[in-house]
Amino acid sequence: MRWFAQRALLPGGLAADVTFDVDGGRFVAVTPGTAPGEATRLPGVVLPGFANVHSHAFHRALRGRTHDRGGTFWTWRTAMYAVAQRLDPDSYLALARATYAEMALAGVVAVGEFHYLHHGSDGRRYTDPNAMAYALCQAAADAGIRLTLLDTCYLRGGLGRDGYLPLDPVQRRFADVDVDAWAARLEALGDGEVNSGGAAPGADVRSGSAVRAGMRVGVAVHSVRAVPRTVLRTVAAVAGGRPLHVHLSEQVAENEACLAHHGVTPTRLLAAEGVLGPTTTAVHATHLTAADVAALAGSGTGVCLCPTTERDLADGIGPARALRDAGVRLSLGTDQHAVIDLFEESRAVEMHERLVSGRRGRFTSTELLAAMSGHAALGSGDGGRLAVGARADLVAVRTDSVRTAGSDPEQILLTATAADVDTVIVDGGVVVAAGRHRLGDVAAHLREAIEPLWEDR
């Protein structure tokens, strides 16, 4: 397969008249200064495929449903728990499929699903203890994007000055009995990789060995609130070099509780228990001390920023520039999906920094694009580059919309939105063409999946 772009952002910068030759799901040649010939032409400017490093797919059902009564993260969480109680493997498949398809329309080719919706609404395991995980894998295959399932250890209901709190009834479906039960369930998932971009829509990857041998599996610590200090080292050992993610310092209350009970910040606690390291990604990292930033940088830990969620939930503005200046690898996630738009996430990183610093141009377009295509945080070192040998993922962004018309292609990240994505190719397969997903009307799929979850409420 051969594709042609008049403009493309290659690793060395903006290039003109670029031909992409694809074989076996990878770029075998990337050649600027060529004539299109018989290659399929792509509109606008072509970018590498985006990585949505932090997702809770079921949170998509909350969009436009939680804004009428104000409150904080903690009051929002009540609505989140209520939606979680209504999901089962079939309804979760429908919701996640539509959510992942919305991501594909926005240029996302790979997602990190921070998965803790494990069990039935009463906390009992399904006949297959990983039924909800397999629903997510099926959803990603149907939507045409790659999935790194970050299976989450969740054992306690919270952390107070006097110690860990018991699970609330609505949290029981998130939790395993103990860390050994979590590890055993994780082991049953297996490891590997599904080439979701090439999977036919509707192909059943939930049954048999397709998922067990193929799904890329990572590990997550929900937070220092939900996982006791005594087992953090065990979780890190179970990860065994796979991607390890953790919610970190999202809330001031979390920091205060950790300091009161353990005498250290959450970052220092994770460092002491061997959780930080080059395969670890800290999510949010909003309320950090200078020493915390240094600890993350010194350990090689990455940080996934989720600025549209952080502002939607009034969580705060994280120290993005300080982290990057310290050498921390940054990535981006849409988290609770108040917005699914990696352009907006990257733009928010820059704009929030402008607000707190009083200066413009805090991040270069190159830095923002690197964060948008942070596949390394998902355990993939061969994505996010328009280069020979890399995965054949690309996103064609229109430059003739009312938002992008007249923009310098090198500054397209500061003008485009998800609505400007025209074509998305994942592992050499077309998932979005002319702004339309291969599954058809994604908005209709979203309505059909979400509206039943709010009936009688």
FIZAZA-467566 format. One line per 4 residues: number of its first residue (from 1); their letters; for each residue x, y, z of C-alpha. Coordinates in nm, 2 decimals. Layout:
N
NUM) A) X Y Z; ...
***
This chain:
457
1) MRWF) 0.00 0.00 0.00; 0.12 0.35 -0.08; 0.00 0.68 0.05; 0.10 1.04 -0.05
5) AQRA) 0.09 1.36 0.16; 0.16 1.71 0.05; 0.28 1.79 0.40; 0.39 1.56 0.68
9) LLPG) 0.55 1.61 1.02; 0.84 1.37 1.01; 1.09 1.32 1.29; 1.31 1.58 1.13
13) GLAA) 1.04 1.83 1.09; 0.78 1.94 0.83; 0.84 1.77 0.49; 0.67 1.82 0.16
17) DVTF) 0.54 1.57 -0.10; 0.60 1.26 0.11; 0.52 0.91 0.00; 0.46 0.64 0.26
21) DVDG) 0.51 0.27 0.15; 0.35 0.02 0.39; 0.40 -0.35 0.41; 0.31 -0.58 0.69
25) GRFV) 0.16 -0.30 0.90; 0.49 -0.10 0.90; 0.65 0.18 0.71; 0.90 0.03 0.47
29) AVTP) 0.98 0.36 0.30; 0.91 0.73 0.39; 1.03 0.95 0.10; 0.99 1.33 0.08
33) GTAP) 1.01 1.52 -0.24; 0.82 1.27 -0.45; 0.54 1.28 -0.70; 0.21 1.11 -0.60
37) GEAT) 0.19 0.87 -0.89; -0.07 0.61 -0.82; -0.05 0.65 -0.44; -0.36 0.73 -0.24
41) RLPG) -0.36 1.10 -0.16; -0.41 1.22 0.19; -0.55 1.56 0.26; -0.40 1.84 0.47
45) VVLP) -0.10 1.76 0.69; -0.01 1.41 0.81; 0.09 1.34 1.17; 0.19 1.02 1.35
49) GFAN) -0.09 0.83 1.52; -0.18 0.95 1.87; -0.16 0.75 2.19; -0.43 0.81 2.45
53) VHSH) -0.23 0.69 2.75; -0.50 0.71 3.02; -0.86 0.61 2.98; -1.15 0.50 3.19
57) AFHR) -1.39 0.39 2.91; -1.70 0.38 3.13; -1.66 0.74 3.24; -1.77 0.84 2.89
61) ALRG) -2.12 0.79 3.01; -2.08 1.08 3.25; -2.02 1.35 2.98; -2.29 1.62 3.01
65) RTHD) -2.45 1.46 3.31; -2.25 1.60 3.61; -2.24 1.97 3.56; -2.56 2.09 3.71
69) RGGT) -2.48 2.08 4.08; -2.13 2.20 4.11; -1.92 2.02 4.37; -1.57 1.87 4.36
73) FWTW) -1.40 1.55 4.25; -1.54 1.37 4.55; -1.90 1.46 4.47; -1.85 1.38 4.10
77) RTAM) -1.72 1.04 4.21; -2.07 0.95 4.35; -2.22 0.98 3.99; -1.93 0.77 3.86
81) YAVA) -2.00 0.49 4.11; -2.37 0.50 4.01; -2.29 0.44 3.64; -2.04 0.17 3.72
85) QRLD) -2.31 -0.02 3.91; -2.52 -0.05 3.60; -2.26 -0.21 3.37; -2.21 -0.57 3.28
89) PDSY) -1.99 -0.73 3.01; -2.24 -0.68 2.73; -2.33 -0.32 2.81; -1.96 -0.24 2.88
93) LALA) -1.87 -0.38 2.54; -2.12 -0.15 2.37; -2.01 0.16 2.57; -1.63 0.09 2.53
97) RATY) -1.67 0.01 2.15; -1.84 0.35 2.09; -1.59 0.53 2.32; -1.29 0.38 2.14
101) AEMA) -1.45 0.46 1.80; -1.48 0.82 1.91; -1.11 0.81 2.00; -1.03 0.68 1.65
105) LAGV) -1.22 0.96 1.50; -1.00 1.20 1.70; -0.68 1.04 1.56; -0.61 0.80 1.85
109) VAVG) -0.46 0.47 1.73; -0.37 0.32 2.07; -0.52 0.35 2.42; -0.41 0.26 2.77
113) EFHY) -0.72 0.15 2.96; -0.68 0.19 3.34; -0.91 -0.10 3.41; -1.06 -0.15 3.75
117) LHHG) -1.43 -0.24 3.67; -1.35 -0.60 3.73; -1.64 -0.79 3.89; -2.02 -0.80 3.92
121) SDGR) -2.22 -0.51 4.08; -2.23 -0.71 4.40; -1.86 -0.77 4.40; -1.87 -1.13 4.31
125) RYTD) -1.65 -1.25 4.02; -1.81 -1.34 3.69; -1.78 -1.70 3.58; -1.48 -1.58 3.38
129) PNAM) -1.31 -1.35 3.62; -1.18 -1.14 3.33; -1.51 -1.10 3.14; -1.50 -0.72 3.17
133) AYAL) -1.14 -0.71 3.04; -1.23 -0.92 2.74; -1.52 -0.69 2.66; -1.26 -0.41 2.65
137) CQAA) -1.04 -0.60 2.41; -1.33 -0.68 2.19; -1.43 -0.32 2.19; -1.08 -0.20 2.08
141) ADAG) -1.07 -0.46 1.81; -1.41 -0.35 1.67; -1.31 0.01 1.69; -0.98 -0.05 1.52
145) IRLT) -0.74 0.07 1.78; -0.47 -0.10 1.98; -0.53 -0.17 2.35; -0.29 -0.18 2.64
149) LLDT) -0.50 -0.31 2.93; -0.37 -0.18 3.26; -0.52 -0.42 3.50; -0.56 -0.23 3.82
153) CYLR) -0.49 -0.35 4.18; -0.76 -0.20 4.40; -0.79 -0.33 4.76; -0.91 -0.06 5.00
157) GGLG) -1.18 0.21 5.01; -0.95 0.50 5.09; -0.68 0.64 5.32; -0.72 0.85 5.63
161) RDGY) -0.50 0.98 5.90; -0.55 0.66 6.10; -0.50 0.42 5.81; -0.68 0.25 5.52
165) LPLD) -1.06 0.24 5.50; -1.28 -0.05 5.43; -1.44 -0.08 5.08; -1.77 0.10 5.03
169) PVQR) -2.03 -0.14 4.88; -2.01 0.04 4.55; -1.63 -0.02 4.54; -1.65 -0.40 4.58
173) RFAD) -1.67 -0.47 4.21; -1.34 -0.28 4.17; -1.15 -0.49 4.43; -1.00 -0.83 4.45
177) VDVD) -0.99 -1.02 4.78; -0.62 -0.95 4.82; -0.31 -0.89 4.62; -0.25 -1.26 4.55
181) AWAA) -0.61 -1.29 4.41; -0.54 -0.99 4.19; -0.21 -1.13 4.07; -0.37 -1.47 3.98
185) RLEA) -0.65 -1.30 3.78; -0.39 -1.09 3.60; -0.18 -1.40 3.52; -0.49 -1.56 3.36
189) LGDG) -0.50 -1.27 3.11; -0.17 -1.37 2.96; 0.03 -1.12 2.76; 0.12 -1.03 2.40
193) EVNS) -0.04 -0.80 2.15; -0.35 -0.77 1.94; -0.31 -0.61 1.60; -0.65 -0.44 1.65
197) GGAA) -0.61 -0.20 1.35; -0.62 -0.50 1.12; -0.90 -0.69 1.30; -1.23 -0.71 1.11
201) PGAD) -1.52 -0.53 1.28; -1.72 -0.79 1.48; -1.45 -1.05 1.48; -1.48 -1.23 1.82
205) VRSG) -1.15 -1.19 2.00; -1.30 -1.26 2.34; -1.31 -1.63 2.31; -1.04 -1.89 2.28
209) SAVR) -0.67 -1.80 2.28; -0.69 -1.49 2.06; -0.71 -1.26 2.36; -0.52 -1.47 2.61
213) AGMR) -0.22 -1.49 2.37; -0.27 -1.15 2.21; -0.38 -0.87 2.44; -0.10 -0.64 2.56
217) VGVA) -0.14 -0.64 2.94; 0.01 -0.39 3.18; -0.04 -0.33 3.55; -0.18 -0.04 3.75
221) VHSV) -0.18 0.07 4.12; -0.50 0.25 4.15; -0.36 0.50 4.40; -0.18 0.51 4.74
225) RAVP) -0.54 0.54 4.88; -0.66 0.21 4.74; -0.35 -0.01 4.76; -0.18 -0.05 5.11
229) RTVL) 0.19 0.02 5.14; 0.25 -0.34 5.25; 0.17 -0.47 4.90; 0.30 -0.20 4.67
233) RTVA) 0.63 -0.38 4.63; 0.45 -0.70 4.54; 0.25 -0.52 4.27; 0.57 -0.37 4.12
237) AVAG) 0.73 -0.72 4.12; 0.42 -0.87 3.94; 0.45 -0.60 3.68; 0.79 -0.75 3.59
241) GRPL) 0.89 -0.49 3.33; 0.54 -0.44 3.18; 0.39 -0.09 3.18; 0.30 0.01 3.53
245) HVHL) 0.07 0.30 3.58; -0.05 0.48 3.90; -0.28 0.77 3.98; -0.05 1.01 4.17
249) SEQV) -0.13 1.32 4.37; -0.44 1.40 4.18; -0.60 1.55 4.49; -0.46 1.76 4.77
253) AENE) -0.66 1.54 5.01; -0.46 1.24 4.89; -0.14 1.41 4.97; -0.26 1.52 5.31
257) ACLA) -0.38 1.17 5.41; -0.05 1.01 5.29; 0.16 1.26 5.48; -0.06 1.22 5.80
261) HHGV) -0.04 0.84 5.79; 0.29 0.76 5.63; 0.49 1.08 5.69; 0.58 1.11 5.33
265) TPTR) 0.42 1.23 5.00; 0.27 0.98 4.77; 0.56 1.01 4.53; 0.81 0.94 4.81
269) LLAA) 0.60 0.64 4.92; 0.60 0.49 4.58; 0.97 0.55 4.55; 1.04 0.38 4.88
273) EGVL) 0.84 0.08 4.78; 1.01 0.03 4.44; 0.71 0.14 4.22; 0.89 0.42 4.03
277) GPTT) 1.11 0.34 3.73; 1.15 0.37 3.35; 0.84 0.15 3.28; 0.62 0.34 3.53
281) TAVH) 0.39 0.62 3.43; 0.24 0.85 3.70; -0.10 0.98 3.60; -0.20 1.34 3.68
285) ATHL) 0.09 1.43 3.91; -0.09 1.75 3.98; 0.02 1.84 4.33; 0.39 1.77 4.35
289) TAAD) 0.67 1.92 4.56; 1.01 2.01 4.40; 1.14 1.69 4.57; 0.87 1.49 4.41
293) VAAL) 0.96 1.62 4.06; 1.32 1.53 4.12; 1.23 1.18 4.24; 1.02 1.11 3.93
297) AGSG) 1.29 1.24 3.70; 1.57 1.06 3.88; 1.39 0.73 3.86; 1.30 0.76 3.49
301) TGVC) 0.93 0.76 3.56; 0.70 0.92 3.30; 0.40 1.14 3.37; 0.07 1.13 3.19
305) LCPT) -0.11 1.46 3.20; -0.49 1.48 3.16; -0.56 1.85 3.16; -0.92 1.85 3.03
309) TERD) -1.01 1.61 3.32; -0.81 1.80 3.57; -0.99 2.13 3.48; -1.33 1.96 3.45
313) LADG) -1.31 1.82 3.80; -1.14 2.14 3.94; -0.84 1.93 4.04; -0.57 2.19 3.96
317) IGPA) -0.29 2.26 3.71; 0.01 2.03 3.72; 0.38 2.14 3.69; 0.41 2.03 3.33
321) RALR) 0.71 2.26 3.24; 0.89 2.18 3.56; 0.85 1.81 3.49; 0.97 1.84 3.13
325) DAGV) 1.27 2.06 3.23; 1.37 1.79 3.49; 1.37 1.54 3.21; 1.04 1.36 3.27
329) RLSL) 0.88 1.20 2.97; 0.53 1.34 2.92; 0.23 1.18 2.76; -0.14 1.26 2.75
333) GTDQ) -0.47 1.10 2.83; -0.84 1.19 2.81; -0.91 1.01 3.14; -1.29 1.06 3.21
337) HAVI) -1.36 1.17 2.85; -1.52 1.51 2.92; -1.34 1.57 2.59; -1.19 1.32 2.36
341) DLFE) -0.94 1.54 2.17; -0.57 1.50 2.19; -0.52 1.84 2.02; -0.72 2.00 2.31
345) ESRA) -0.52 1.80 2.57; -0.19 1.92 2.42; -0.31 2.28 2.38; -0.43 2.28 2.74
349) VEMH) -0.08 2.18 2.86; 0.05 2.49 2.68; -0.23 2.73 2.78; -0.24 2.63 3.14
353) ERLV) 0.14 2.70 3.16; 0.07 3.04 3.00; -0.18 3.12 3.27; 0.05 3.02 3.56
357) SGRR) 0.37 3.17 3.41; 0.24 3.48 3.23; 0.45 3.38 2.93; 0.36 3.23 2.59
361) GRFT) 0.53 2.95 2.40; 0.61 2.73 2.71; 0.61 2.42 2.49; 0.72 2.38 2.14
365) STEL) 0.50 2.21 1.88; 0.76 1.93 1.87; 0.73 1.87 2.25; 0.35 1.88 2.23
369) LAAM) 0.34 1.63 1.94; 0.58 1.40 2.13; 0.33 1.40 2.42; 0.04 1.33 2.19
373) SGHA) 0.22 1.03 2.05; 0.36 0.89 2.37; 0.33 0.52 2.28; 0.63 0.43 2.50
377) ALGS) 0.41 0.47 2.80; 0.19 0.19 2.67; 0.49 -0.05 2.62; 0.53 0.02 2.25
381) GDGG) 0.86 0.17 2.14; 0.77 0.14 1.77; 0.47 0.37 1.75; 0.43 0.75 1.72
385) RLAV) 0.69 0.81 1.44; 0.65 0.85 1.06; 0.97 0.66 1.00; 1.09 0.34 0.84
389) GARA) 1.03 0.04 1.06; 0.77 0.21 1.28; 0.41 0.10 1.29; 0.21 0.23 0.99
393) DLVA) -0.01 0.47 1.19; -0.09 0.81 1.06; -0.35 1.08 1.10; -0.44 1.32 0.82
397) VRTD) -0.56 1.66 0.95; -0.76 1.89 0.72; -0.61 2.24 0.67; -0.91 2.38 0.50
401) SVRT) -1.17 2.39 0.78; -1.29 2.71 0.95; -1.05 2.63 1.24; -0.74 2.55 1.03
405) AGSD) -0.77 2.75 0.72; -0.46 2.98 0.69; -0.26 2.80 0.96; 0.10 2.73 0.92
409) PEQI) 0.12 2.34 0.90; 0.39 2.35 1.16; 0.15 2.52 1.40; -0.15 2.29 1.33
413) LLTA) -0.15 2.15 1.68; -0.26 2.50 1.81; -0.55 2.54 1.57; -0.69 2.19 1.48
417) TAAD) -0.94 1.99 1.68; -1.06 1.63 1.66; -1.33 1.75 1.42; -1.05 1.82 1.16
421) VDTV) -0.92 1.46 1.15; -1.00 1.32 0.81; -0.81 0.99 0.78; -0.68 0.75 1.04
425) IVDG) -0.47 0.45 0.95; -0.37 0.20 1.22; -0.11 -0.07 1.14; -0.17 0.00 0.77
429) GVVV) -0.54 -0.04 0.78; -0.79 0.24 0.72; -1.01 0.29 1.03; -1.14 0.65 0.95
433) AAGR) -1.19 0.78 0.60; -1.33 1.13 0.51; -1.41 1.18 0.88; -1.62 0.86 0.90
437) HRLG) -1.54 0.56 1.12; -1.57 0.21 0.97; -1.84 0.13 1.22; -2.07 0.40 1.08
441) DVAA) -2.26 0.65 1.30; -2.05 0.66 1.62; -2.28 0.92 1.77; -2.57 0.68 1.74
445) HLRE) -2.36 0.40 1.90; -2.28 0.63 2.19; -2.65 0.72 2.24; -2.75 0.36 2.23
449) AIEP) -2.49 0.26 2.49; -2.52 0.56 2.73; -2.89 0.64 2.75; -3.00 0.31 2.91
453) LWED) -2.75 0.37 3.19; -2.95 0.68 3.29; -3.30 0.55 3.27; -3.50 0.59 3.59
457) R) -3.25 0.83 3.73
***
